[in-house]
Amino acid sequence: QTILYFLRSFECSQKNAILVPVAALGVGGMLVYWLRSRRKIETIEMGDGWWGSGERPLRMKEDESIRPFKIVTSDKEIEDLYRRLDQARYTPHVEGAAFHYGFNSSYLQKVVAYWRNQFDWRKQVEVLNKYPHFHTTIEGIDIHFIHVKPPYVPHGRAVQPLLMVHGWPGSFYEFYKIIPLLTEPARHGLNEGDVVFEVICPSIPGYGFSEAPHQQGFDSVATARIFHKLMNRLGFKEYYLQGGDWGSRVTTNMAQMLPQSVRGLHLNVVFITKQGLGRLISIMLGAYVPWLVGLTREDARRVYPFMQKNFFDVLRESGYLHIQATKPDTAGCGLNDSPVGLAAYILEKFSTWTDKSFLHKDDGGLESKYSLDELLTNVMIYWVTSSIVSSMRYYKENFSKDPSLNAHSSVRVPTGIAAFPQEILHTPRTWAKDVYKNIITYTYMPRGGHFAAFEEPKLLAQDIMQFVRKVEQL
């Protein structure tokens, strides 16, 4: 009996020796299949689109030529502007209101006086044209972009293509101060000589000199697809991406759409809207024991008091968003007709989004960070192209499809995040990892706000270079 028991035990152990590996292989195979299929699902389908006027012509081959473009102005354009500025009406501001009610009308009159009597649009057009501009037709609309190559590349150094995408109420002009730092780093005291870029800055369709979509539904995913097509048309198979504001959303979508084309993604704004019990616990405990939920002391300083910084401040600053996400054309028609109204609407954002404390200043602190020439040049890009309404529609198109602005899926390309202290919302690294699964660098920037490239070009350039260097070493 003992012998029989031993034989049966041996027989069982032999079967187990075969079954266990087989089962393990089966489970492992299923896990690999699930992970691969899950990763496949997590990419956004590229698809195709048509944003031209009317129906897409059958059998029409799109003109893929890259056409040089130059910004021009005229006496008629400037005279019309002056006439409208001269006829502006103002409402006296409430005493002691500073920027708490919006753009202070007394300071607005000073800005308009400068605009009318000292600002030289012809000179600023020359400044805008110092970089090469181009147009190309993609999905039925003309896409505007600037493409700046480094004038000199030391022997043996690779040039990295970098697509930089603006947001609202900015423009491609936001990058004019950072472009020379990226294309000629050594000349500007940046000892990051092993990293040199050629920079491509497109205008989002409906902004500035990019044609506005003629069809409904043009969102950040459609923009991402168009910009991938643009980079492909320029001959780039792989490239880096950088974005803030809507540019962050667009470049994130690009990384989700064609991750094989994106060498790295650098952001100076991160939108994470994911909620749930885990996030609630993180918020509650983070105020008392931040280390327990993965927050640093700096995260805690920037996030708390939570209701003040993440609810009341956001509520105060987001009234424009609700209008633009629902009825953009109604408010937009007034802004498109009045240069003074347009300037007040746009420049107010350059005040409080640059530094929240500027709310308490009579001049909104605008000239402490920017020159009036810089600010008015950005306003003029909207004015001369009549693009304020189409730029505002971008909110409706995106929020109509995705009210929570979820990031669609995980981002697995190497990611760098520059967290500026005056940004409207702070996203700690541990929260960013919910979407961005491969964060290579996360930097607490020492100063600066929402318009990083415009306000702190050197800080942003250094962070981009640090990130790209690390990616290239992987």
ROROLO-910343 format. One line per 10 residues: number of its first residue (from 1); their letters; for each residue x, y, z of C-alpha. Coordinates in pm, 1 decimal. Layout:
BEGIN
NUM) a) X,Y,Z | ...
This chain:
BEGIN
1) qtilyflrsf) 0.0,0.0,0.0 | 284.2,234.2,84.3 | 444.2,155.8,-250.2 | 113.0,217.1,-435.7 | 67.2,549.4,-256.3 | 421.1,648.6,-347.2 | 364.7,556.2,-713.3 | 37.8,753.0,-727.4 | 205.0,1055.6,-562.4 | 489.0,1036.7,-810.8
11) ecsqknailv) 237.3,1011.6,-1095.5 | 52.1,1321.3,-964.5 | 371.4,1517.4,-920.3 | 470.9,1430.1,-1276.9 | 133.4,1553.1,-1404.3 | 168.1,1871.7,-1198.1 | 517.4,1920.3,-1331.7 | 365.6,1928.4,-1680.3 | 36.5,2106.3,-1599.9 | 182.3,2395.1,-1397.5
21) pvaalgvggm) 414.6,2521.9,-1672.3 | 140.3,2471.9,-1932.1 | -106.3,2667.6,-1717.5 | 154.8,2934.6,-1651.9 | 223.6,2964.0,-2023.9 | -150.1,2988.0,-2092.3 | -207.4,3257.1,-1831.3 | 105.7,3440.7,-1940.6 | -5.2,3429.3,-2303.1 | -346.8,3564.8,-2211.7
31) lvywlrsrrk) -184.6,3842.6,-2006.1 | 47.2,3941.1,-2291.3 | -247.8,3939.9,-2532.9 | -453.6,4155.3,-2292.8 | -170.0,4401.1,-2241.3 | -103.9,4425.9,-2614.6 | -469.9,4465.8,-2702.2 | -510.3,4718.2,-2418.3 | -217.6,4921.3,-2545.3 | -362.5,4905.2,-2894.6
41) ietiemgdgw) -695.9,5035.9,-2768.6 | -519.9,5319.8,-2588.5 | -403.1,5486.0,-2909.2 | -634.0,5733.8,-3080.3 | -733.1,5636.3,-3430.8 | -581.2,5881.6,-3675.5 | -870.0,5874.8,-3922.1 | -917.9,6157.8,-4169.9 | -1118.8,6476.8,-4204.0 | -1243.3,6756.0,-4427.0
51) wgsgerplrm) -1271.7,7112.1,-4297.4 | -1300.4,7303.5,-4621.7 | -1612.8,7479.0,-4745.9 | -1891.2,7252.4,-4871.2 | -1860.1,6880.1,-4931.6 | -1526.0,6718.7,-4996.0 | -1469.7,6701.2,-5373.8 | -1459.5,6346.2,-5502.7 | -1132.4,6225.8,-5650.7 | -962.7,6551.5,-5561.2
61) kedesirpfk) -591.8,6521.1,-5482.6 | -494.3,6774.8,-5218.8 | -226.9,7028.5,-5302.4 | 58.7,6921.3,-5074.4 | 293.3,7203.7,-5170.1 | 464.9,7412.4,-4901.6 | 414.3,7775.6,-5002.0 | 617.8,8068.1,-4862.6 | 397.7,8321.7,-4687.5 | 458.1,8676.6,-4574.8
71) ivtsdkeied) 253.0,8891.8,-4338.2 | 159.1,9223.0,-4499.3 | -31.9,9530.2,-4393.4 | -174.1,9836.5,-4566.6 | -267.7,10199.7,-4508.5 | -633.6,10100.0,-4529.2 | -595.5,9840.8,-4252.7 | -416.4,10084.0,-4020.9 | -656.6,10371.7,-4093.9 | -956.1,10150.2,-4012.7
81) lyrrldqary) -792.1,10050.7,-3683.6 | -723.4,10414.5,-3589.6 | -1081.7,10515.9,-3669.7 | -1218.2,10247.8,-3440.2 | -973.0,10332.0,-3162.5 | -1068.9,10700.4,-3185.9 | -1440.5,10617.6,-3152.5 | -1407.9,10389.2,-2850.1 | -1638.8,10442.5,-2552.4 | -1527.0,10372.5,-2196.8
91) tphvegaafh) -1709.7,10306.1,-1872.4 | -1549.4,10457.2,-1560.6 | -1406.1,10186.8,-1337.3 | -1517.0,10134.1,-979.0 | -1283.1,10314.2,-740.7 | -1019.0,10087.1,-593.7 | -1128.2,9795.7,-816.0 | -784.4,9736.7,-975.8 | -839.7,9426.5,-1195.7 | -1101.4,9260.4,-971.5
101) ygfnssylqk) -1383.5,9350.4,-1211.3 | -1181.0,9272.3,-1521.1 | -964.7,9508.0,-1723.0 | -937.6,9843.5,-1544.5 | -1083.0,10102.8,-1784.2 | -845.3,10383.4,-1678.5 | -543.8,10171.0,-1762.0 | -718.8,10052.5,-2078.7 | -732.3,10411.6,-2201.3 | -356.0,10438.0,-2150.1
111) vvaywrnqfd) -301.2,10117.1,-2347.7 | -524.3,10240.4,-2629.4 | -347.4,10578.5,-2635.0 | -16.3,10397.0,-2678.0 | -169.8,10171.6,-2944.4 | -304.3,10473.0,-3135.8 | -6.8,10706.5,-3109.7 | 311.2,10504.1,-3049.7 | 264.2,10139.8,-3147.8 | 408.8,10082.3,-3495.4
121) wrkqvevlnk) 229.1,9791.0,-3662.8 | 444.8,9813.6,-3975.3 | 755.9,9769.9,-3763.0 | 600.3,9473.9,-3580.7 | 510.5,9313.4,-3914.5 | 882.8,9325.5,-3995.2 | 953.5,9158.5,-3660.0 | 697.5,8886.3,-3735.7 | 849.4,8826.5,-4079.5 | 1201.8,8775.1,-3943.5
131) yphfhttieg) 1129.5,8402.2,-3934.0 | 1023.7,8206.8,-4245.5 | 644.5,8166.4,-4274.3 | 463.6,7907.7,-4482.1 | 118.3,7787.1,-4581.9 | 15.3,7436.3,-4680.7 | -329.3,7289.0,-4740.9 | -433.3,6999.5,-4516.5 | -783.6,6851.5,-4504.8 | -925.2,7138.9,-4708.8
141) idihfihvkp) -788.3,7437.4,-4511.4 | -467.4,7641.4,-4526.9 | -235.9,7579.4,-4232.6 | 8.7,7852.3,-4134.0 | 339.4,7777.0,-3964.5 | 686.7,7915.3,-3912.4 | 985.8,7686.2,-3961.0 | 1318.3,7798.2,-3816.0 | 1636.3,7599.2,-3874.4 | 1960.3,7652.2,-3682.2
151) pyvphgravq) 2199.4,7874.9,-3879.7 | 2496.6,7663.6,-3772.9 | 2523.9,7303.5,-3656.8 | 2857.3,7185.4,-3511.1 | 2997.7,6874.0,-3675.7 | 2856.8,6549.8,-3540.9 | 2557.6,6702.0,-3365.0 | 2207.5,6593.4,-3451.7 | 1937.4,6853.0,-3502.9 | 1613.9,6762.4,-3325.0
161) pllmvhgwpg) 1285.1,6868.7,-3487.2 | 1054.4,7030.2,-3231.1 | 689.2,7117.7,-3291.6 | 565.7,7387.0,-3050.1 | 191.6,7450.0,-3019.9 | 33.8,7762.9,-2868.0 | -301.9,7805.0,-2694.8 | -569.5,8070.3,-2639.9 | -546.7,8371.9,-2631.4 | -191.9,8331.8,-2756.1
171) sfyefykiip) -43.3,8270.3,-3098.5 | 269.1,8147.4,-3274.7 | 423.2,8482.2,-3170.5 | 451.5,8353.9,-2810.1 | 755.5,8151.1,-2923.2 | 955.6,8434.1,-3081.4 | 1174.8,8481.4,-2774.0 | 1242.9,8111.8,-2716.9 | 1317.3,8015.9,-3079.0 | 1671.5,8165.3,-3088.6
181) llteparhgl) 1752.4,7996.9,-2756.9 | 1659.4,7658.1,-2904.5 | 1815.4,7703.5,-3248.6 | 2133.1,7882.8,-3130.7 | 2179.0,7781.4,-2764.7 | 2553.8,7848.7,-2744.7 | 2514.1,8202.7,-2876.7 | 2266.6,8282.4,-2598.1 | 2471.2,8149.6,-2309.5 | 2300.8,7811.1,-2286.4
191) negdvvfevi) 2575.6,7553.1,-2253.0 | 2354.6,7279.4,-2382.6 | 2551.5,7248.6,-2705.0 | 2476.8,6880.9,-2758.2 | 2108.8,6965.2,-2814.8 | 2010.0,7185.9,-3108.0 | 1661.7,7220.3,-3252.3 | 1485.8,7321.2,-3566.4 | 1153.8,7462.8,-3455.3 | 814.6,7440.5,-3623.4
201) cpsipgygfs) 536.9,7659.2,-3479.9 | 198.4,7618.2,-3649.5 | -111.5,7827.2,-3588.5 | -406.0,7617.1,-3471.4 | -673.4,7629.8,-3746.7 | -901.0,7924.3,-3671.7 | -619.1,8115.2,-3502.5 | -419.1,8389.5,-3669.7 | -306.9,8307.4,-4021.3 | -437.6,7946.9,-4027.7
211) eaphqqgfds) -771.0,7921.0,-4206.1 | -1073.5,7860.4,-3983.7 | -1254.3,7525.9,-4022.5 | -1575.3,7561.2,-4224.8 | -1734.7,7248.9,-4073.2 | -1851.5,7169.5,-3720.3 | -1657.0,6939.3,-3492.6 | -1298.8,7060.5,-3530.0 | -1137.4,6963.0,-3198.9 | -792.1,6890.1,-3056.9
221) vatarifhkl) -787.2,6537.5,-3206.4 | -847.5,6681.4,-3554.8 | -573.0,6936.0,-3484.8 | -335.7,6659.3,-3373.9 | -397.4,6468.0,-3695.9 | -337.3,6778.7,-3910.4 | -13.5,6859.0,-3729.2 | 109.6,6499.0,-3773.1 | 36.7,6534.8,-4143.5 | 224.0,6865.4,-4143.3
231) mnrlgfkeyy) 534.2,6710.4,-3985.3 | 516.5,6418.9,-4226.0 | 487.4,6662.1,-4517.8 | 799.2,6840.1,-4392.0 | 983.6,6508.6,-4404.6 | 1001.8,6423.6,-4033.2 | 939.8,6064.8,-3927.8 | 1016.7,6129.7,-3559.8 | 1002.7,6453.9,-3364.3 | 964.3,6617.5,-3025.8
241) lqggdwgsrv) 650.4,6802.9,-2915.6 | 602.0,7093.4,-2677.4 | 280.9,7261.4,-2567.1 | 95.5,7469.6,-2312.0 | -274.1,7557.4,-2280.0 | -454.0,7406.5,-2584.2 | -108.8,7317.8,-2713.3 | -74.4,7076.2,-2421.7 | -398.3,6904.7,-2520.1 | -308.5,6893.0,-2890.5
251) ttnmaqmlpq) 43.0,6753.9,-2836.9 | -89.9,6501.8,-2584.6 | -337.4,6382.3,-2847.6 | -51.7,6361.3,-3098.3 | 140.5,6135.4,-2859.1 | -170.1,5919.1,-2815.8 | -236.5,5904.6,-3188.6 | 104.9,5813.8,-3331.3 | 336.6,5733.9,-3038.1 | 589.1,5578.7,-3276.6
261) svrglhlnvv) 645.3,5923.1,-3431.4 | 688.8,6110.3,-3102.5 | 1038.2,6092.5,-2952.5 | 927.8,6294.3,-2652.3 | 651.0,6519.5,-2523.0 | 725.7,6830.3,-2315.3 | 444.6,7021.1,-2144.4 | 423.0,7333.1,-1931.4 | 55.3,7274.8,-1850.5 | -101.0,6941.1,-1757.0
271) fitkqglgrl) -476.3,6889.1,-1745.6 | -580.6,6590.1,-1535.1 | -955.0,6569.7,-1475.2 | -969.0,6212.9,-1348.1 | -1165.9,6190.5,-1023.9 | -1255.9,5905.7,-791.6 | -1212.5,5776.5,-440.1 | -834.9,5755.2,-472.5 | -803.2,6117.8,-576.0 | -1041.3,6228.4,-299.6
281) isimlgayvp) -833.9,6043.6,-38.8 | -518.1,6197.6,-186.4 | -665.2,6547.8,-157.7 | -790.5,6493.9,198.4 | -472.7,6337.4,335.2 | -237.2,6554.8,131.6 | -309.8,6862.0,343.4 | -182.2,6683.5,657.3 | 49.9,6401.4,549.2 | 142.0,6481.0,185.7
291) wlvgltreda) 424.6,6225.6,180.5 | 171.2,5949.0,249.9 | -9.2,6012.7,-81.1 | 296.3,6089.4,-291.5 | 287.0,6469.2,-267.7 | 598.6,6673.0,-201.3 | 612.1,6977.4,25.1 | 616.1,7197.4,-283.9 | 306.4,7019.9,-418.3 | 128.6,7084.6,-89.2
301) rrvypfmqkn) 229.0,7450.9,-96.5 | 89.7,7491.3,-447.4 | -227.3,7283.2,-406.3 | -353.6,7396.5,-63.2 | -573.0,7550.1,61.5 | -748.0,7327.2,-187.0 | -1087.6,7496.3,-219.0 | -931.5,7839.3,-259.4 | -676.9,7739.2,-524.1 | -868.1,7468.7,-707.7
311) ffdvlresgy) -1224.5,7594.4,-688.8 | -1268.0,7964.1,-604.6 | -965.9,8088.1,-803.2 | -1059.8,7869.6,-1100.9 | -1423.0,7980.6,-1083.8 | -1312.6,8345.2,-1088.5 | -1086.8,8292.4,-1389.2 | -1308.4,8065.9,-1601.5 | -1616.6,8273.8,-1687.9 | -1482.8,8321.9,-2040.9
321) lhiqatkpdt) -1458.6,7943.8,-2078.3 | -1828.9,7885.9,-2018.4 | -1921.4,8149.4,-2277.4 | -1679.2,8013.3,-2536.0 | -1779.4,7652.8,-2472.9 | -2148.1,7730.5,-2531.4 | -2220.3,8046.1,-2741.1 | -1886.3,8175.5,-2873.6 | -2029.4,8361.2,-3173.0 | -2248.3,8589.0,-2961.0
331) agcglndspv) -1969.6,8743.2,-2754.6 | -1725.2,8705.3,-3040.3 | -1911.7,8934.7,-3278.4 | -1855.5,9231.6,-3045.4 | -1485.9,9151.2,-3001.3 | -1439.6,9113.8,-3375.1 | -1591.1,9458.7,-3430.1 | -1412.1,9649.9,-3154.3 | -1031.7,9650.0,-3125.2 | -1058.7,9805.7,-2777.7
341) glaayilekf) -1294.6,9531.3,-2660.6 | -1066.8,9269.8,-2815.6 | -760.2,9409.4,-2639.0 | -935.3,9422.0,-2301.2 | -1063.3,9065.2,-2340.2 | -727.0,8920.8,-2441.5 | -489.6,9126.7,-2226.6 | -685.5,9065.0,-1907.0 | -577.5,8699.3,-1940.0 | -213.4,8803.7,-1972.5
351) stwtdksflh) -250.1,8974.4,-1635.0 | -396.4,8721.0,-1392.1 | -272.4,8412.5,-1579.9 | 81.2,8543.5,-1551.6 | 56.9,8614.3,-1178.8 | -253.7,8582.3,-961.8 | -142.5,8876.9,-744.9 | -168.1,9111.7,-1045.6 | -541.0,9115.8,-976.2 | -469.2,9377.6,-709.9
361) kddgglesky) -275.9,9615.5,-938.8 | -437.4,9905.0,-1123.8 | -237.5,9819.5,-1437.0 | -279.5,9445.5,-1397.7 | 98.9,9410.4,-1370.8 | 111.0,9371.7,-1748.0 | 419.7,9581.1,-1815.0 | 619.3,9414.9,-1537.7 | 649.3,9101.7,-1750.7 | 586.0,9211.9,-2109.4
371) sldelltnvm) 620.1,9522.0,-2323.1 | 310.5,9686.4,-2470.7 | 458.3,9624.4,-2816.1 | 467.6,9249.4,-2744.2 | 116.6,9239.7,-2600.8 | -38.0,9448.7,-2877.5 | 137.1,9246.0,-3147.6 | -41.9,8937.2,-3020.3 | -373.8,9128.5,-3015.0 | -311.2,9253.4,-3369.5
381) iywvtssivs) -265.1,8897.6,-3496.2 | -623.5,8829.9,-3386.8 | -747.1,9168.4,-3514.6 | -606.2,9170.9,-3869.0 | -710.8,8808.9,-3931.0 | -1059.5,8845.9,-3775.8 | -988.5,8519.5,-3596.3 | -1118.7,8585.9,-3244.9 | -1456.2,8417.6,-3311.1 | -1308.3,8105.6,-3473.2
391) smryykenfs) -1050.2,8080.6,-3193.5 | -1329.5,8095.6,-2934.3 | -1524.0,7821.8,-3118.1 | -1240.2,7581.8,-3038.8 | -1375.9,7564.9,-2683.1 | -1722.4,7467.0,-2799.7 | -1591.9,7201.4,-3036.6 | -1376.8,7040.2,-2766.9 | -1615.3,7064.2,-2472.5 | -1913.2,6948.4,-2680.8
401) kdpslnahss) -1733.2,6622.4,-2756.8 | -1556.2,6577.0,-2424.7 | -1698.3,6794.1,-2143.2 | -1448.7,6668.0,-1886.0 | -1152.7,6710.0,-2125.3 | -1026.1,6363.7,-2035.2 | -701.4,6277.7,-2207.2 | -864.6,5986.0,-2399.1 | -598.5,5732.1,-2301.9 | -262.6,5685.5,-2139.1
411) vrvptgiaaf) 46.1,5852.7,-2279.6 | 345.6,5621.7,-2291.5 | 599.4,5829.7,-2480.4 | 877.4,5992.9,-2273.4 | 727.5,6299.7,-2109.5 | 874.9,6609.4,-1948.5 | 670.2,6847.2,-1733.1 | 767.0,7201.5,-1633.6 | 542.6,7307.3,-1343.4 | 535.2,7688.0,-1322.9
421) pqeilhtprt) 428.9,7824.5,-981.4 | 177.4,8082.3,-1110.8 | -5.0,7835.7,-1336.6 | -382.6,7840.7,-1289.8 | -384.4,7483.4,-1158.5 | -95.7,7278.7,-1021.5 | -74.6,6910.8,-1114.5 | 160.6,6710.0,-890.6 | 372.1,6442.3,-1054.0 | 182.7,6164.9,-876.0
431) wakdvyknii) -145.3,6288.1,-1030.4 | 10.7,6342.9,-1372.4 | 117.7,5975.7,-1372.5 | -250.0,5878.3,-1401.8 | -220.5,5969.9,-1770.2 | 148.3,6024.8,-1845.2 | 302.2,5686.6,-1769.1 | 660.7,5763.8,-1865.4 | 757.0,6090.9,-1697.9 | 1131.2,6142.1,-1751.9
441) tytymprggh) 1161.7,6490.9,-1598.7 | 933.8,6688.9,-1368.8 | 1061.9,7034.0,-1275.7 | 926.1,7278.7,-1018.3 | 1003.3,7600.6,-1202.4 | 1120.3,7885.1,-977.0 | 894.6,8152.7,-1130.4 | 651.9,8211.4,-1414.8 | 292.5,8149.0,-1507.9 | 69.4,8031.7,-1788.8
451) faafeepkll) 247.1,8191.5,-2087.7 | 580.8,8025.8,-2016.2 | 757.0,8071.5,-2352.2 | 647.0,8435.1,-2370.2 | 730.5,8520.8,-2010.0 | 1025.6,8297.3,-1913.1 | 1179.4,8176.6,-2241.0 | 1520.7,8093.7,-2094.8 | 1381.6,7884.1,-1809.9 | 1157.3,7692.3,-2047.6
461) aqdimqfvrk) 1433.6,7641.9,-2304.4 | 1667.6,7500.2,-2038.9 | 1400.5,7256.9,-1921.9 | 1323.7,7140.0,-2275.3 | 1694.6,7081.6,-2336.7 | 1739.5,6891.5,-2010.9 | 1443.8,6671.5,-2100.4 | 1558.8,6598.6,-2456.6 | 1911.0,6518.0,-2339.5 | 1774.6,6258.1,-2098.0
471) veql) 1551.2,6106.0,-2363.6 | 1842.4,6082.4,-2609.1 | 2046.2,5900.4,-2343.3 | 1780.0,5635.1,-2288.0
